[in-house]
Amino acid sequence: MTIPSAEGFLAAASCLPCTAEEERETVSALMREAEENVKDGDLRYLVDQSWWMNWQRYVGLISDVENGTEKLLEATNRPGEIDNSKLVLEETISSNEEPQLQRTLREGQDYTLVPHEVWRRLYEWYKGGPELPRKVILDNPASKSYLVDVYPLSLKLIDERDSSEKIIRISRKAKVHELYRMVCSLMSVEQSKINIWDYFNKEKSKKLTNLEETLEEAQLFMDQEILLEVKADDSCSDFSTRSTNNELALIPLEPSTSSFSIAGGPTFSNGYSFGIGSSFLQDNSFNPLLRDTEEGYSSFNNGTKEDIHGLSGLNNLGNTCFMNSAIQSLVHTPPLVEYFLGDYTTEINTENPLGLQGELAIAFGELLRKLWSAGQTSVAPRAFKSKLSRFAPQFSGYNQHDSQELLAFLLDGLHEDLNRVKKKPYIEAKDADGRPDEEFAEECWSYHKARNDSIIVDKFQGQYKSTLVCPVCNKISVTFDPFMYLSLPLPSTVTRMMTVTVFSGTGDALPMPYTVTIQKNGTCKDLAKALTDVCCLKSSETLLLAEVYEHRIYRYLTNPLETLYNIKDEDLLVAYKLPVGHEKLLRLEILHRKGDRFGAETQFNISRKLIGSPLVTCIPIDSTRKSDIYAAVSAVLAPFVRAKVHGSDESVVKLNGYGPRLDGMVLTDNGNSCEEGLSTSDANEKAADDELLPFQLSLTDDKGITRNAINTDSNRVLGLVMRLSMDWSDREHEIYNIDYMDELPDVFKHGFLSKKTRQEAINFFSCLDAFLKEEPLGPDDMWYCPGCKEHRQASKKLDLWRLPEILVVHLKRFSYSRYMKNKLDTFVNFPIHDLNMSKYVKQTSTSDQRPMYELYAVINHYGGLGGGHYSAYAKLVEEDNWYHFDDSHVSSVNEDEIRTSAAYVLFYRRVGGSSTVVKDGPVDIDMVDSLET
């Protein structure tokens, strides 16, 4: 593939190569300046995301903020030429044709946008291309929000005189008069002598006569046809001079005449564009009798299908599969079908400042009616897309978006447009004040209904109980809040496997690695609890967690509330079994380094390479004689004694037989001790003699560099930690086997196990359990405790209290951090029939229906983040048949094909009329795992 050069874009002279730091500072300054002074007409350039990430790593511009930590990424090699070839269609990469973008690109995943000056510098330093400029336009003058229209509107211009076709590209924000001017220039005709028609599906929909409306407002969409009509008296003007052959005329637009939009909205966009005046009462676009041709209906030719309702597809208007799948799921929701096929106009709320003046509800209602009309194969949802783009600019343009995000907006927007409460009363929130949950929950629900009362609340909204507990003062806060859908995490996204090597501080066992599963946002307390369970600790024992780095203790994890975010998979963690109350003892920290037992004294002042893993034990504060220290170290080294040494080395036996032992120690209040059955005799002193000692110890610092002799009588240290250095010569290696502490396993090793785990099926109920499990709040989501009067990292527990008639379940397949995005294709084994929620709902009022549910729709997402595709499965409840809605294509599907790893959003409806809440019930027999799994 040949990438066209951007020669000529810059002056021939090029600056000398800059350092990484100089590049970083230059680009950072230019980015800040561009963002602070953004204005209509500025340029933004697309840069391949992979190249951009490599450059940021090279200059150290980005930090790793995943899991709440921030660490400067390691510098990498200087990236090569800018390579944007993956962003464009290969057939358009040529010197005589403007490169056209791939249609499935997403900002932040496939490309990033940089200001003009940044692109100029990057090209000056790295060359490459092709260059892909786009223009910044002012989208909303009132809110000063800007858009960058990444994808221009591509229209197929058909000349009515000879049916020739040309492709033109123009901003969707361009006015109709600009389209006329462009067509006149291209076709060499006068504007007064032509008409341009909306020619969607090659049928005359309407004449474009309002010259001041935008093409988006005129409901022109990607890849559709427009018709050039030359008035009769001038129909032959200049015709003989033009080619009569069909040709593809690509009309490249200069950046100054194109306007484009970022997926999800650029960083300088202010989001929603509410506050637009109501126009639905004056606009006939909501009259289905007048809009049939505009909506692009195609009728069945087979008369036997004319009575089929609800099997119409939706035309893709340019990356709108995300919208089509959400719409199909909603228009096959039985209560909504009944509601919008009836007279719903009496409930439209045009006064709600939080709503869309009723326009969204009317647009959705008319679209639903068209989809449920008999004899239609597909509908082009142009009017609905136009309304959606007006009120939610984040979904405008032709980028791919998240179907679940659109669904959430639709449900919320429909609720506000159909809210029966015209003037919401002010209601002051109250605390539970010790009242029963039933009473407080009912009060909260009544307050919610006093302000929010619509078909969406009636059918889609439930209530959950949220319990927060302060970790300091144990203050409990209980609230009852409404929910529209449940976002369930996949267990693999909320838990992590951690391996910790447990050492004995009493010398009764060899070190042993243990792997436990912990919540990702758990704490050190959770890790210690899990290790305690697998280690089967005695009631008199506890664990001291520590992180090891370069064969020394980097830090002790003594704060039980410290989150595990700071612990990386490649870190080395150890835990030392010590007696309960060891905090009152003197901690001995033993480092190991290579040494020559008989070397000159000056050699010990040279920094030597540390080896092995540090050991930790304890002695009483008042037992710091040389013999006490050696005896304690000898005891903790006992498990490492080689088998052939036992019974043959007198010094090892003697040291193991004398000195203070932790298992016979009784602590006093001041940290001193009295030992049961302990005695100190001359034999101890003799055992401590250098001639009989099996190892050599010295006092050292935390890095194991310095070396000071241990005094015979007493050794004082600052604090409660004494650090010792043990030198390993040939003799030490003969006596002790250091292999057991030589290599520590990583916290988590990416390999076969992790790959295998990702491929295993996940039970639907395990996702629900993960959602409802108690967990601490994240460090960025602290709770203000009314008892402590401070922000605390409280523990949070959710419980389902009231379930809706329509239960929407979002499976969180996408995980995002600042610079990393990922999709999980894990198969979730969800029930189709007999979803029994009795185990999970806490409300037990006999007035509510039994919480049994049946699946009726699924939104699917196929592929990765950038090039994915959405479709929907929906069930015609009356027929009891399933269908696959893939944009305009609709096909029947067997029920056993519904469960796939592409399932993204699940739609359940409550079934059964029993008012008794049961605690056990039938489970879908096709579920692989049991409910308790």
N, C-alpha and C positions, 0 to 999 in steps of 0.2 A: 504494500500500500504506500503510495506517494503522498506525503503531506505537503501541501503548498506552503511555500515560505512566506513569511510576513515582511520580506524585504520591501523597503520603501515606506514602511510604517514609521520607521525611525530614521534619524539622520545617519549618514554612513559612519560617522565617527562613533565609536563605542567606548564606554568608560573602561577603565582598568578593572580587573576582577576585584570584587569586594570580599571582605571576610564575612563569615556567617553572622557575626554580631552586627556588622554594618548593614547587611541586608535586612536583618530583623528590625533594627531601629528605623531604617528608612521606610520599610513597608508599614510598620506599626504607625508611624507618624502620618503617612499618606492615608491609611485607612481611617484614622481618627478624624483627620481633616475632611475627608469625603463624607463621613457619616454626620459630622456636625454641620456641614454646609450643603446637604443634599438639596437639589432643586430640579424642577422640571427641565428635561432635556439632557441631563447628565447621562453618561454612558457607563454601562457595566459589561464586563467581559466574562464569558464562561471559561473556567479552567477545570480540567479533569481533576476529580476529587482525589484520586490516588496520587497523582503528581503533586497536588497541593499538600496533601498530608506528608509526603516524603520531604517536601521543602520545609514544612513547618518543623518536622523533626530535626532536619539538618540545622536549622537556625535556632532551635530551642524555643520556638515561639509558643508552642502549645504545652499544656500540662495535663497529666493524667488525673482527672478528677473523678474517675469511676469509684464507686463504693465510698464516696465521701472523703477520699484522700486526695491530696494534691502533691504530685511529685514531678519534677522536671524530667521529661523524657531524655534518654541518652541520645547524644548526637549521632547521626548516621552520615554516610557518605553523601557528597554533593550530588543532587539529582541531575539527570541528563536533560536533554531538550524537552520543552513543554510538548506533550503529546495529547492533543485533543481528538485524535482520530476515532477513539471509541465513542465519542459523543455524536458523531455525524454518520449519515448514511454513506456507505462506501462508494456507491455509484455517483454521489454528488461531490466527491472530492476531486475536483479538477480546477484548472486555472481559469476556465471560462464559465464557471457555474458557481453560484453561491452555495456553500455547504449547507445542507439541511440536517437538522437535529434528528436523532432517534426519538421516536414518539414516547418512549417509556421512561425518560430520564426524570430523576428526582433530585432536587437541590439537597446538598449535604450528604448524599449517597453516591451520586454519579458526577456531580459538578459542584463548584462553588462559584459565586459571583464576586468579582473584584472591580474596584473603580478603574477608570481609564488610566490614571497616573500609575497605579500599581501594575496594571498590565504592561504599560510602557517600560517600566523598570524591569519587570520579570523577563520581558522579551529581550531587553537590552543585555541582561545577564545570561540568559539561557537559550535564546532563539526558539525555534520550533513553531507550532501552530496546529491547525489553522486558527486564525483569529475569528472569534464569534461575538461581535458586539451587539448589545441590546440597549434600548433607551429607557431611562427612568421617566415616568410620567406622573403627574399629580392626579391621583384617583379621586380624592375627596377634598376639595378646598377647605371645607369647614373644619375637618379634623386633621388636615395637612398630612394625609396618609399617601404614600407613594407606592407604585407598583412597577415591577420590571417584567415586561411581557416576554417571557422566554420563548413562547411559541406564537408566531404570527398566525393570523387567521388565513387559512388557505382556501381559496374559493375557485371553483371551476366556472369560468366565464364561457357561456355558449352563445354564439352569434346566431340569431334566429334566421338570418339570410342564407347561410350556407352550412349551419350546424357545426362549424369549426369550434374547437375548444382551446382555451388557453388557461393556464394556471396563474393566478395572481395572489400575492401575499401582502396583507395589509393588517394594521393593528385592529384588534377588536374594539379598541377605544376610539378609532378614527370615526369621523362623522360621515354621514351618507354623501354629503357634497364632495368629500375627499375621494370617495369611491367613484363618483361620477367623473371627477377630474382625471383620475387615474385611467379609467376606461376610455375616456375621450382621447387622452394622449396616446394610449396604446393602439386604439382602433382608428385614429385619425378622423374622428367625427366631432360635430359640434354638440354641446350639451343640450341645447334647445331642440335638437332633432332626434333625441333618443329617450327611451325609457329603460330602466333596469328593474327586472322582476326578481322577487324571491322565487326561485325555481326548484325548491326542495323536491327531491325524488322525481325531477323533470316534470313537475306539475306547477302551473302558475298559482302561487299562493297569494301574493299581494304585490302591488307596485310600490317601489320604494320612492315615496314622495316627500316624506318628512326629512328635509335635507339637514336638519340640525340634530337629529338623534344619532346616537352612536350605532355602529353595526351590531354591537351586543344588544342594545335596546331594540334594534330592528329584528332581533332573534335570528341572525345569520350565524351559522355554526361551521365548525371545521369540516372541510372537504365537501361542502354542499355546493349545489349548482346555483348560479345566477344567470339570468337570461338578458341578453342585449336585444332590445327591440328598437329598430329604426323606423321612424314614422313613415307612413306610406309615400308621402310626396317626395321624400328624399331617400327612398329605399335603395336607389342605385348609386347614390353619391359615393364616388371614390371606390366603388366596389371592384371595378375592373382592374384597378392597380394593386389589389391585395391578393395574396395567395389564397386559393380555395382549398388547399389541403389542410386536414386537421393537423395541428401542431401544438406542441407543449411549450408555451412561452413562459419561462420563469422570469418573473419581474422582480429583480432584487431591489429591496428598499434600503435606502441609506439609513443608518442608525437614527438620523434626525427625524425620520418619518415613521419609525416603528415604535410601538409601545407593547410591553410584555409583562407577564406576571409570574412571580415565584411560587413554587409549591408550598402551600401553607402560609404564604405571605412572607415578605422579606423582613429583615430585622427592623427596618424603619417603617413598617406598616403598623397602623393602630388597630388592626383587627376588624371587628364587625363594623358595618356601616349602617347603624340604626338611625332612626329619625327622619327617614325619607317619607315625604308626604303621601298620604293614601291616594291611590288613583283607580282602585278597582271598581268604584261606583261609576266612573266615567269611561272606563276602558272595556271595550267589548271582547277583549281577549279571553274572558272567562266564560263566554257563551259557547257551549259545546257545539251548537248548531252552526256558529259562524267560524269555528276554529278547526273543524274536522280536516279540511285539506291542509291547513298549516301544520297540523300535528303529524302529517305524513302517514295516514292510514293506508294499509294495504288490505284488501278484502280477500277472503277465501273464494276461490272459484268453485270449489266443491260444495255443492249445496248441502251435503250431509253434515258439514261442520258448522253451518251457520248458527246452530243453536248452542254451540259451546261457548261458555263464558269463563273468563279468568285465565285464558291461555294465550294472551297477547304478549309478544316480546317487546323489548324496548331498544330502539336503535341506538347504537353507540355514536355519540356526537363528537367523539375525539377524546379518548381516555376517560370516558364516563362510565366504565363498567363498575367502578366503585359505587356510583350513584344508582345505577340500574339494579344492582343486587340488593341494595338497601330498600329501594322502592318496592321491588317485587316481594320482599319479605313482609313489608308493611301492608301492601294491598292484598295480601293473602292472609291477613289476620282477621278472623271472622268478625269480632266486634267492630273493627274499623270498616269492614266492607258493609255491614249492616248500617252503620252510622252514616257513612258518606254516600251511600245509595239512597238514603232517606233525605229528609229536609233538615239539613244541618245549618242552614244559613241563619236561622233565628239565634243561634248560639255564637255567631261570629262577634268577637270583641274588637271594635275599631278604636277603642279609647285606651287600651292598655299600653302604657309607655314602654313596658318590657316586651311587648309583642311586635308584630310586623304589620299592624293595621289590618289584619285579617287576610292579607294578600297571599301569604304562604298556605294558609288553610284552604283558601279557595282554589289556588293553583293545584294543590295536592288532591283536593276533592274532584276537580274536573279531570285530572289525570287518572285517578282511580276509576271514575265512571267510564272513561274511554277504554281502559284496560279490561273492564268487565262488560263491554258491549259485545254483542254476538257478532261473529263473522270477521273479526279483525286478527290479522297475524302479527302485526308489529305497530308500534306507535313511536314517533319521535318526540321525546319529552322536551321540546324546545321552549315552550312557554314556562314550564316548571324550572328548567335550567336557567332561564333568563331571570326569573324571580329569585332563585337561589343565589345567583351571582350578585344581584343587587344587595341582598341582605346579608350575605356571608361571602365577602370577597376572598376569603381563604379557599373557597371552593370554585372560584372563577378560573377562567383560562382552560388550558388543556393538559395540565399536569395530572399525574396519578395522585390520588389521595386515599386516606384511610376510610374504609366504608363504615367502620364503627364510629368514627368521629362524626361523619355525616349523619349517621343514625341518631346519635345523641343530640345533635343540633336539631334534626327534624322533630324528634319527640318533644323537645323543649319548646321549639318554635310553635308547633301545633298546639301544645298546651296553652301557651300564652295567647295565641290567636283565638282559642276557643274557651278561654277562661270565663266561666259564668259570673265570676265576681267582677263587677265593674269598678268598684272602688274598694281597694284592699284596706281593711281596718288595721290600725296599729295595735299590736298585741305585744306586751312586754314579756320577755322570756322569764320563766320561773324555774327555780331549782326543785328537785324532788323533795328535799327537806324530810327525808326519812319515810316518805309515803310509799306504799306498795307499788311495785313496778306496773301492775295492771292499771291502777288509777292514774299514775303519772303518764304512762304511754297513751292512754285514751285521751288525756288532756292535751298532750302534744299533737296527737292526730287531729283532734277537733280544732286546735289552733291552726294547723296546717290547712285543713279543709276550709276554714273561714276565709283564707286568703287565696287558696288554689282549689278550684272546683271545675273540672273539665272531663271530657271523655278519656283523656290520657291519664288523669289522676285516677279515674274510676277503674280503668282496666290495667294500667301499666305500673302504677306506683305501689310500693310496699313500704315497710317500716323496719328499721333495724335499731338495736340497742347498742350504744357505744359506752364502754366503761373504761375510764382512765384512772390509774392508781399512781400516786406520787411515790417514788422510790425512797424519799427522805422522810416525809411526815405521814405517809400512808393515807393521805387524803384521797377519797374516792369521789369521782365525778361521773354521773350517769346522765346521758342524754338519749332521746329517741328522735331519730331523723328519718325523713323519707328517702327512698331510692327509686330510680327508674330502671336500673339494670344492675346486674352483678358482674364485676370484673374479676374473674378468677385467675389467680396466678397458676402457672404450671409448676408443680413441685420442684422441678429442676431449676427454676428461676428464683426460688425463694430459699433453697437450702444449699449447703455446701458440705463436701466431705473434707474433714481435716484429720491429718495424721500427727500425733504427738507421741514422742518417746518418753516413757515414764521411767525415771531412775529411782532407786531406793536410797533414801537418806539414812537408813539404818543398816544398810549392808546385808539385807536378807534375801536379795534377788538380783538377777541380772537385769539390765535395761530391756524394756519391751515396748515396741511401737504399737499404738492403738489407733484405729481409724473410727471416727464417730461422725455422725451427720448432725449438723447444726443449722439453725436459721441464719441466713446471710446477714441479717441485721440483728443477730443475737449479741450477747455480751460475753465477757470473760467468765461471768458467773455461770452462764449456760454451758460453756465449754468445760469448765471445772466439774459441773454437775454430771455431764455426760461421761467424762472420764472417770469420775468417782463410781458411777454405776458399772462401767465395764471392767474397772480394776478391782471391784469388790473390796473397797477400803474398809478397814476396821473403824469402829466408832472413835478410836483414839488417834486416828490418822487423818491427815488432810493433805492437799496438794498445793504446791507452790509453782505457778506457771512462770516460764521465762522464755525469752527469745534469744537464740544463740546466733552469733555472727562472728565469723573468722575465729572459731574455736574458743570464744569467750562469751560471757553473758552480756548481751547488748542491753537488755532491760528486763526487769521483773514485771509481770502483769498482775499487779497487786490490787488494782482498782476493779472491783467486781462489775461495775457498770460501764467499763470501757467497751465500746463496740468492737466487733471483729472486722470492721471495715479496714482497719489499719494493718491487718495481717494478710499478706499476699500469699499466693499459692507457692511461691518459691522460697518463702521464709522457712526457718528451722525452729520448731517449737519443742520444748522439753517441759516435763513436770516432775517435781521432786516430792516423793512421799516423806513427809515429816510429821512429828507428833503435833497434836492439837496444842496450840499455845506456843508454837515455836517462835512467834514474834518476840517473846520475852527472853529468848536464848541468844547466844552469840552465833551468828551464822558463819560457817566456814565455807569459803568458796575456793575450790581447788582447780587451778589451771594446769595444763600439761604442756611441756615443751621439750624439744630435743635437747639432750645435754650429754656432757662427758663427765662421768662421775669423778674421774681423777684429773680433770683439766685444771688449768691454772685459775686462780681466783678472779683474775681480771676478765676472764672469758665470760663470767656471769654478768658482767656489766654491759655486754653486747646483746642487743635485741635478737632473740632467737625465735625461730618459727614455732608458733603454737600448734599443737596437734591434739587429736581426740576431742572429747566433749567435756566441758566442765562438770565437776561433781559438787554436790552441796550436802552438808550435814550440819549438825548443831552441837554445841557444848554449852554448859552453864557459864554465865558471865564471870563467875569467880573461879573457873577452872581453866586458866590460860597458861599453865606450865607447859614446858616442852613435852613432857611425857603425856599430858592430857591431849595435846594437839596431835601428837603422833599416834596415840591410841585411837582417837576418833577417826583419823584418816585411814589407819590400818583397817578399822572396822568397815568403813564404807568401800574399801578396796577388796574386801574379802571375797565377794562373788567373782572377782576377776582373777583370783589365784589359779594358776594352771594346775591340773590334776596331779602331775608328777611332782609338784612341789610339796603337796600336803604330806606332812610327816617327815619331811627331809630337811626343811629349812627351819631351824630353831627360832630364828628371829621373827619369822612370820607367825609361828605358833604363839610365841610369848606376847607379841603385840596384840594379837587377837584375844588374848586371855586376860589382859589387864586394861585399866583405864576406864573412864566413864562410858556407860552404854546407854543409848537413848531409850531402849525398851525398859530400863530399870530406873528411869529418872522421874522424880516427883518435883514439880516446880513450886516455888514459893512466890509470894506476892511481889517481891522485889527482883525476881528474875534469877535469884540464886537457887541452888538445888541441894537436896539431900538424896544420896543414892542408897537404894536398898541393896545390902549385900556387897557393897563396894569397899575396898580397902586399898590404901596406897602404901607400898613397902619399898624397901631398897631395890627389890627386883625391878620395879618400874624404872627407877633411875638407871639401872644397869641396862635395861632393855632399850633405853633411849640413847645409849652410848653409840656414837657414830660407827663403831666397829661392828655393832650388831644390827644396825638399822638396815632394812631391805630397800629403802628409798631415801631420797634427799629432798627435804622441804626448805623453803625460804619464804619470808614475807615479801609480798609484791604489791603492785598497784592494779588498777582495774584492767590494764592492757597487758599485764604480765611482763613488763619490761624491766622494772627495777628488781633488785634482789637484796634483802637484808636478812641477817642471821636471826634465828629464833632464840630468844633467851631461855635459859634453863628454868628460872623461877617464875617469871611472870611476863606477859606480853600485852601491852595496852594498845588499843586501836581506837580511832575515832569512829563513833557510831556503833552499830551492832553487826558489822560485817568485817570479817578478817579474811583477806585474800592471800592464798598460798600458791606457790609455784612448785610443781613437782617435776624434777628433771628426769628424763627417760634415757638412760644409757643402756648398754647391752644387758646389764644385770637386771634392771627393772623389767625389760622385755622378756627375760628368761623366767621371771617370777610371775608376772601379770600379763594377761592377754588383753591388749588394748584394742583388739579388733572389735570388741563389743561396743566400744564407744568411739570408734574411728569415723564412721560415716552415719550421719543422721539423715533420715528421709525428709523430703520436702513436705510441707503442709499438704499439698496435693500435687500428684504427678499426672500430668496430662498424657494419656496413652490409651492402651486397649480398654482399660476399665471404663474410662470416661466415654469413649466412643460407644461401647456396648450399652452403657446406661442411657445414652441419648436415644438409642434405637428402641428401647423397651416401651411398651404401652403404659399409659397413665390412666388410672381410673378416674372417672368424673368426680366421684366422691372424695378422692384424695385432693383434688383441686379445691373442692368446697371446704375440706378440713383445713387446708393451708390458708384459705381466705379467712376462716373464722378463728384461727389459732391466735392465742395471746402472744404479742410480740412487743418489744420496745419501740418507741418512736425513733425515727432517724435523727441524726444530729442536726439536720436542717429543719426539723419539724418539732421543735421543743414546745412543751405545753406550759402555760403560765399557771402555776399552782396557787390557788387562792389561799391555801394554808401557809405555804412558805413565802408567798409574795415574790417568787422568783420563777424563772423558766426552768423546767425540769424535763429530763428525758424519761417521761412516764411510760408505763406499760399500757398497751391498748388491747382491748378485747371486743370483738364484734359478735353480736348474736342476731339472728333473724327473728323478728318479732311478729310481723304481719306480712304475709305473702300476697302478691297481686294475682289477678286472674290470668294475666299474660306475663310470664316470667322470661325476661331476656337475659341470656347468659353470654358474656363476652369472655372468650379464652385469650388470655394475654400472651399471644405468640411473639409479639415484638418487644424487644428490650432495647432501651436507649440509654446511652450516656452521652456526654458532650461530644465525644469524637468516635464513638463506637455504636453501631447499630447492628442488631442481629435478629434473625427470625428462627423460631423453633418449629420444626416440622414434626414434632412428636405426635404420635397417634394418641388421641384422647378417646377412651372408650366410654361414650355417653349413652344413656338409655334413650330409646325411642318411645317405648310405652312404659306406663306404670312407674314414672319417676315419683317415688314416695319421699316427700320432704318432711315427714312427721318427726324424724329424728333431729332435724335441724331447726324447726320453728319452735319458738318458746311460748308464743301466745296460745293458750289452751281454751279460749272462750268457745262455748258450744254454739255460738251464733255464726261462727265461720265455717266455711266448707272444708272438707277433708283435703289436705294439700297433696293431691295426686295430679300429676301432669303428664301431658302427651306432647311429643315433638310435632311441630307442623311446618317449620321452615328452618333453613340453615344458610348462612352466608359463608361461602368458601373463598379462600385466597390461595392461589397457586403460584409457585415460583418464588423468587427472592424479593428483596425490598425494592429494587429498581425496576425490574422487568416483570412484575407480577400481574396477575389477572384475577378479577373477581367474577363469580357467578353465584347463583342461588338455587337451592332445592326448595320447593314449596309443595304443600299438600292441598289438594282440593278436598276439603273435609267432607263435603256431602258425597263426593264420589269415592272417597277413601283411596285416592290414587296420588302418587308422587310424580312431579315433573321437574325437569332441569331447565332453568331459565338462564341462558347464556347470551346476554344482550338480546338481539332480535330472534335468536334461534330458541325454540321451545321443543323439548322432546320428553317422552315419558321415561321413567326410571323406576327400577325395582326398589322396594324399601330396603333390602339388604345392601344396596349400593350407597346408602346415605352416609354411613359412617366412613369417613376418610380422614387422613392426616391433614387435609386442607380445611377442615371445619374451623371456622373463626368466630361466628356469632350464632348462638342457638336460640330458637324461639319455641317456648312451651306454652300450652294453654291448659288451664285447670279443667279437669274432667271429673265426673261423678257428682252426685247430689247429696252425699252423706254429710251431715253437719258435725259428726263426731270426729274428733281428732284422735287418731290412733297412733300408737307408738311403734307399731311394727306393721308391715304390709308386704305385698308381693313386690319383688324386684324384677326388672326386665330380665327374662331368662337368657337373653343373648349377651348380657354383660359377662365379660370374661372374668372379672374380679368380683369378689363379694363386696357388699356395702361397707364392711368393716375394714377392707384392705387399706 
